Amino acid sequence: MAKKLVIKVTAGADAPERCSQAFTVAAVAVASGVDVSVWLTGESAWFALPGRAAEFELPHAAPLPDLIDSVLTSGRLTLCTQCAARRDITEKDVIEGVRIAGAQVFVQEALAEDTQALVY
């Protein structure tokens, strides 16, 4: 089993099942002791802002704020630089613990030894 897991979330409220699956896998991996890094890209970028995850609804799914809290507690949550810029999101706007970084950092994380990368 990979010791590290990098998950790129490309979906938000536009594809709620895919979005929820990504965060659920991330939270389960964190709970299992895996080093997890979640990347918010595309429409999931909005979840880097305070209160936005609370607006997300999907029947029979764990609440998105709880899943994000799990990731922030023991993993990393990164907002894509370009995705942030396209939405006029800056570091002062995001919830505590979220960093903004670009493709170079994503590639570095995804290609690290003992790492599995998933894209949702």
Secondary structure, 3 states (H helix, E strand, C coil): CCCEEEEEECCCCCCHHHHHHHHHHHHHHHHCCCEEEEEECHHHHHHHCCCCHHHCCCCCCCCHHHHHHHHHHHCEEEEEHHHHHHCCCCCCCCCCCEEEECHHHHHHHHCCCCEEEEEC
